[in-house]
Amino acid sequence: MAVLVVNQGAEWTQELYQATFDRAIPDRTNPPAGMVAHYAAPSEGGGWQVIDVWESEEAFRRFLEESVVPAAKELGAPPFESHVTELYNSLVA
């Protein structure tokens, strides 16, 4: 079942996000297995947010643990929160 993932980091910046992204997904033409869509933007209250759609929570967790967490640790990044929920509907124009 597809899932919607919302990641938020109150102390994250665009530069930190980009550096982490570049390490976790070094080739944009070869996205991680199970990733359907990826969006990133500043959070309204400050910090940074990333919203993804994944084929499954397992695919997201695998990418998080194998790629994102090591990249973020390498950069000395502050923590962020991830919220996963089953996706009900989507529309891409």
C-alpha positions as CSV (number, residue, x, y, z in Angstrom):
1,M,0.0,0.0,0.0
2,A,1.4,3.4,-0.9
3,V,2.3,5.8,1.9
4,L,2.6,9.6,2.3
5,V,5.7,10.6,4.3
6,V,6.1,14.0,5.8
7,N,9.6,14.8,7.2
8,Q,10.1,18.0,9.2
9,G,13.2,19.5,10.7
10,A,12.9,22.7,12.6
11,E,16.6,23.4,12.4
12,W,17.1,22.3,8.8
13,T,17.9,24.7,6.0
14,Q,17.7,24.5,2.2
15,E,21.5,24.1,2.1
16,L,21.5,21.3,4.6
17,Y,18.6,19.6,2.8
18,Q,20.4,19.9,-0.5
19,A,23.7,18.5,0.8
20,T,21.8,15.5,2.4
21,F,19.8,15.0,-0.8
22,D,23.0,15.0,-2.9
23,R,24.6,12.3,-0.8
24,A,21.5,10.2,-0.4
25,I,20.5,10.3,-4.1
26,P,23.6,11.1,-6.0
27,D,22.0,10.3,-9.4
28,R,18.6,11.9,-9.9
29,T,18.0,9.7,-12.9
30,N,18.2,6.6,-10.6
31,P,15.8,7.3,-7.7
32,P,15.6,4.9,-4.8
33,A,13.6,1.7,-5.2
34,G,10.0,2.4,-4.2
35,M,10.0,6.2,-4.3
36,V,7.1,7.5,-6.3
37,A,7.4,11.3,-5.7
38,H,9.6,13.7,-3.7
39,Y,8.9,17.4,-2.8
40,A,10.9,19.7,-0.6
41,A,10.2,23.3,0.7
42,P,10.6,25.6,3.6
43,S,8.2,25.0,6.5
44,E,5.8,27.8,7.3
45,G,7.0,28.0,10.9
46,G,10.7,27.7,10.0
47,G,12.9,24.9,9.1
48,W,12.5,22.5,6.2
49,Q,10.0,19.9,5.1
50,V,10.1,17.0,2.7
51,I,7.0,15.3,1.5
52,D,7.3,11.9,-0.3
53,V,5.1,9.2,-1.7
54,W,6.5,5.7,-1.5
55,E,5.2,2.4,-2.7
56,S,5.4,1.1,0.9
57,E,6.5,2.1,4.3
58,E,9.2,-0.7,4.2
59,A,10.7,0.9,1.1
60,F,10.8,4.3,2.8
61,R,12.3,2.9,6.0
62,R,15.0,1.1,4.1
63,F,16.0,4.2,2.2
64,L,15.9,6.3,5.4
65,E,18.2,3.9,7.3
66,E,20.6,3.0,4.5
67,S,20.9,6.4,2.8
68,V,19.4,9.4,4.6
69,V,20.5,8.8,8.1
70,P,24.1,8.1,7.2
71,A,24.2,11.2,5.0
72,A,22.7,13.4,7.7
73,K,25.1,12.1,10.3
74,E,28.0,12.7,8.1
75,L,26.9,16.3,7.8
76,G,26.2,16.7,11.5
77,A,22.6,17.5,10.8
78,P,20.1,18.1,13.6
79,P,17.2,15.5,14.1
80,F,14.0,15.6,12.0
81,E,10.7,13.9,12.5
82,S,9.0,11.5,10.0
83,H,5.3,10.8,9.9
84,V,4.0,8.0,7.7
85,T,0.4,7.5,6.8
86,E,-1.4,5.3,4.3
87,L,-2.1,7.2,1.1
88,Y,-5.8,7.5,0.3
89,N,-5.8,9.4,-2.9
90,S,-3.5,11.3,-5.3
91,L,-3.8,13.4,-8.4
92,V,-0.9,14.7,-10.4
93,A,-1.7,17.1,-13.2
